[in-house]
Amino acid sequence: MQLAVIGLGRMGGNIARRLLRAGHQCPVFDMDAAAVAALAAEGATPAADLASVVSALARPRAIWVMLPAGAATQGALDSLLPMLDAEDVVIEGGNSFWKDSAARAKIFAAKGVHYLDVGTSGGVWGLARGYCLMIGGDAGAVARLAPIFAALAPGEAAAPANPQRNSDTTAHQGWLHCGASGAGHYTKMVHNGIEYGMMQAMAEGLDLLKNGPLAIDVAEVTENWRRGSVVSSWLLDLTAAALAQQPDLANYSGRVSDSGEGRWTVDTAVENAIPTPVLAAALFARFRSRQEASFADKALSAMRHGFGGHLEPK
């Protein structure tokens, strides 16, 4: 299939690469000409601008926009819409606010264009491991692009079989049509809110090990926990790798940023009177980390760097 990719950063570039390796055709565009040239060397079709992207595609077209949420994404969408025709599909894979996605879908639908909001998790490891995809929008458009989503997702072998669930679902492959427009980014928002809580709990526990009353090798403990522990996880794997390289995490500042989804998660919880004390506390802990740095904050920095390439140097 053909799928254009606009935005060739840490995730967009690797999304295009994964599709190319699966045999799909990918016209690509980015403001960084070097990023376009790198993908062209790997088999992508280079485009000089958005109009060139659109003209490189056969109808009905499919275009994935992978840009930072906010002005960059909105600008690209505003420019693309006049160039598109009925039954074309635009995928927005950044971490946009779900209400914005639902509103954009209505605007695109007025021209007959399908707008899919696709929450995408996998970070810098997605090329090798695959991406977990959470999709909102028209079911027919989702079904049409199933080969694309299947190529990007990790596949059924990425996790143990769940005997309590029917394995004949796309959720078992790593991608899921979550519901109507906005549902993809809403699900990804909650996913990232949970991620904040999990990371904070792990970081605080490691701080208690390092600075508690007993001399304990924290790096060795994380390696031990990776094997059979109920807290074993990809986050633990990344943390153990960081500690193996540098047990005191001295290269990390301990200043932990938040990219928006944690705030939206807490805001949504307040709007709907749903108690999320752990998620709220994890968000506030990130705010506090910008005032003073502890070992827990450095552990959080190491995790963010591990899964998303978010380098927060000392």
C-alpha positions in Angstrom: 0.0 0.0 0.0 0.9 3.7 -0.2 1.1 5.9 2.9 2.8 9.3 2.9 4.6 10.3 6.1 4.9 14.0 7.0 7.3 14.6 9.9 10.4 12.5 10.0 11.5 13.0 13.6 12.3 10.3 16.2 9.1 8.5 15.5 7.9 9.6 12.1 11.1 8.6 10.4 11.0 5.1 11.9 7.4 4.7 11.1 8.3 5.3 7.4 11.2 2.9 7.7 9.1 0.1 9.3 6.6 0.5 6.5 9.2 0.4 3.8 10.7 -2.7 5.2 7.3 -4.3 5.1 7.0 -3.5 1.4 4.8 -0.4 1.5 5.4 2.7 -0.6 6.1 5.9 1.4 6.4 9.4 -0.1 8.0 11.5 2.7 8.4 15.1 3.6 10.0 17.1 6.4 11.4 20.6 6.8 14.7 19.0 7.4 16.0 18.1 3.9 18.6 15.7 5.4 15.9 13.7 7.0 14.1 13.4 3.7 17.4 12.4 1.9 18.1 9.7 4.5 14.7 8.1 3.9 15.0 8.4 0.2 18.3 6.4 0.4 16.2 3.7 2.1 13.6 3.5 -0.6 11.2 6.3 0.2 9.9 8.8 -2.4 11.2 12.2 -1.4 8.8 15.2 -1.6 9.8 18.8 -1.7 6.6 20.1 -0.1 3.1 19.1 0.9 1.8 19.5 -2.6 4.4 17.1 -3.8 3.4 14.6 -1.1 -0.3 14.7 -2.3 0.6 14.4 -6.0 2.8 11.4 -5.3 -0.2 9.3 -4.0 -2.8 7.4 -5.9 -6.5 8.1 -4.9 -7.9 7.5 -2.4 -4.8 8.9 -0.6 -3.5 8.1 2.9 -1.3 10.5 4.7 0.2 10.2 8.2 1.1 13.5 9.9 3.6 12.9 12.7 4.4 16.3 14.1 4.5 17.9 17.5 1.0 18.6 18.9 -0.1 22.3 18.5 0.9 24.8 15.9 3.0 22.5 13.8 0.3 19.9 13.4 -2.5 22.4 12.9 -0.5 24.2 10.2 0.2 21.0 8.3 -3.5 20.0 8.5 -4.7 23.4 7.4 -2.4 23.3 4.4 -3.3 19.7 3.4 -7.1 19.9 3.6 -7.7 22.0 0.4 -5.5 19.6 -1.5 -7.5 16.5 -0.6 -10.6 14.7 -2.1 -13.4 12.7 -0.7 -12.4 9.3 0.7 -8.8 10.4 1.3 -7.6 9.6 4.8 -5.4 11.7 7.1 -3.9 10.1 10.1 -2.7 12.3 12.9 -0.3 10.4 15.1 1.1 13.0 17.4 0.0 13.5 21.0 -2.8 15.9 20.3 -5.6 16.8 22.7 -8.5 14.4 22.0 -11.1 17.2 21.9 -9.1 18.9 19.2 -9.0 15.7 17.2 -12.7 15.2 17.5 -13.2 18.8 16.2 -10.8 18.4 13.3 -12.6 15.2 12.3 -15.8 17.2 11.8 -14.0 19.8 9.6 -12.4 17.1 7.4 -15.7 15.1 7.2 -17.4 18.2 5.7 -15.2 17.6 2.7 -15.6 13.8 2.8 -12.1 13.3 4.1 -11.6 10.7 6.8 -9.6 11.9 9.8 -8.1 9.2 12.1 -6.5 10.1 15.4 -3.9 7.5 16.2 -2.3 7.4 19.6 1.2 5.9 19.0 3.3 4.3 21.7 6.7 2.8 21.2 9.1 5.7 21.2 12.5 5.3 19.7 12.3 1.5 19.9 9.3 1.3 17.6 11.3 0.5 14.5 12.6 -2.7 16.0 9.8 -3.6 18.4 6.7 -2.2 16.6 4.2 0.4 17.8 1.1 0.1 19.9 -1.6 1.9 18.0 -4.8 3.3 19.5 -7.1 4.5 16.7 -10.1 6.8 16.7 -12.3 7.6 13.7 -14.4 6.0 10.9 -14.4 2.2 11.1 -14.4 1.8 7.3 -11.3 4.0 6.9 -9.6 2.0 9.7 -10.4 -1.3 8.0 -9.0 0.0 4.7 -5.7 0.8 6.3 -5.5 -2.4 8.3 -2.4 -3.6 6.4 -0.6 -0.4 7.4 -1.5 -0.7 11.1 -0.6 -4.4 11.1 2.8 -3.6 9.6 3.5 -1.0 12.3 2.2 -3.0 15.3 4.4 -5.5 17.1 2.2 -8.5 16.2 0.6 -11.2 18.2 3.9 -12.8 19.3 5.0 -9.7 21.2 3.1 -10.7 24.3 2.0 -13.9 25.9 -1.4 -15.2 24.9 -4.3 -14.3 27.1 -6.5 -17.4 27.6 -9.3 -15.3 28.9 -9.6 -13.3 25.7 -10.5 -14.2 22.1 -7.2 -14.0 20.2 -8.9 -13.2 17.0 -8.8 -9.4 17.6 -6.5 -6.7 16.4 -5.8 -5.8 20.0 -3.8 -9.0 20.3 -1.7 -7.8 17.3 -0.9 -4.4 18.9 -3.4 -2.1 17.3 -7.0 -1.3 18.1 -9.9 0.8 16.7 -10.9 2.3 20.1 -14.0 4.2 18.9 -15.2 7.4 17.3 -13.1 10.4 16.5 -11.1 11.5 19.5 -11.0 8.0 21.0 -7.5 7.2 19.8 -5.9 10.3 21.4 -8.1 10.0 24.5 -6.9 6.4 25.0 -3.3 7.5 24.5 -3.8 10.4 26.9 -4.9 8.0 29.6 -2.1 5.6 28.7 0.5 8.4 29.2 -1.2 9.4 32.5 -0.8 5.8 33.7 2.8 5.9 32.5 3.5 8.9 34.7 2.1 7.0 37.7 4.1 3.8 37.0 7.3 5.7 36.5 6.9 7.8 39.7 6.2 4.7 41.8 9.3 2.9 40.4 11.5 6.0 40.9 10.4 6.5 44.5 11.0 2.9 45.3 14.5 3.0 43.9 15.2 6.2 45.9 14.2 4.3 49.0 16.6 1.5 48.2 19.5 3.8 47.5 19.0 6.2 50.4 17.4 3.9 52.9 19.0 2.4 56.1 20.7 -0.5 54.3 23.5 -0.7 51.8 21.8 -2.2 48.7 23.1 -2.3 45.1 20.2 -0.7 43.3 21.5 -1.7 39.8 21.6 -5.4 40.8 18.1 -5.2 42.4 16.6 -3.9 39.2 18.3 -6.8 37.3 16.9 -9.2 39.8 13.4 -7.8 39.5 13.4 -8.2 35.8 13.3 -11.9 36.3 10.0 -13.2 37.5 8.9 -10.2 39.6 5.4 -8.8 39.4 6.9 -5.3 38.7 8.8 -6.5 35.7 8.1 -4.3 32.7 9.7 -2.5 29.8 10.2 0.6 32.1 12.1 -1.6 34.5 14.2 -3.0 31.6 15.1 0.6 30.6 15.9 1.6 34.2 18.1 -1.4 34.7 20.0 -0.6 31.5 20.6 3.0 32.6 21.8 1.9 36.1 24.1 -0.7 34.6 25.7 2.0 32.6 25.9 4.5 35.5 24.8 3.4 38.9 24.5 7.0 40.3 22.8 8.3 37.2 25.1 11.4 37.4 24.6 12.4 33.8 20.9 13.0 34.4 19.7 16.3 35.8 16.7 15.0 37.6 14.6 17.7 36.0 11.6 15.8 34.5 9.5 17.4 31.8 5.8 16.7 31.1 4.6 16.8 27.5 1.0 17.6 28.0 -0.8 14.3 28.2 -0.4 14.1 32.0 -2.0 17.5 32.5 -4.9 16.6 30.2 -5.4 13.3 32.0 -5.8 15.1 35.3 -7.9 17.9 33.8 -10.3 15.2 32.4 -10.5 13.5 35.7 -11.5 16.7 37.4 -14.0 17.5 34.7 -15.7 14.1 35.2 -15.2 13.8 38.9 -13.2 10.6 38.6 -10.6 10.2 41.3 -7.0 9.7 40.0 -4.8 10.6 43.0 -1.8 8.6 41.9 -1.8 10.2 38.4 -2.2 13.7 39.8 0.6 13.1 42.3 2.9 11.9 39.6 2.2 15.0 37.6 2.9 17.3 40.5 6.1 15.4 41.3 7.3 16.3 37.8 6.6 19.9 38.6 8.6 19.6 41.8 11.5 18.0 40.0 12.2 21.3 38.3 13.0 22.8 41.7 15.3 20.2 43.2 16.8 17.0 41.9 16.8 13.7 43.8 17.8 10.2 42.8 14.2 9.4 42.0 14.1 12.3 39.6 17.2 11.1 37.9 15.6 7.7 37.6 12.6 9.3 35.9 14.9 11.2 33.5 16.7 7.9 32.7 13.4 6.2 31.9 12.2 9.0 29.6 15.5 8.9 27.8 15.3 5.2 27.5 11.9 4.8 25.9 11.5 8.1 24.1 14.9 9.6 23.5 14.0 12.6 25.7 17.5 13.6 26.8 17.5 15.8 29.9 21.2 16.2 30.5 22.8 17.5 33.7 
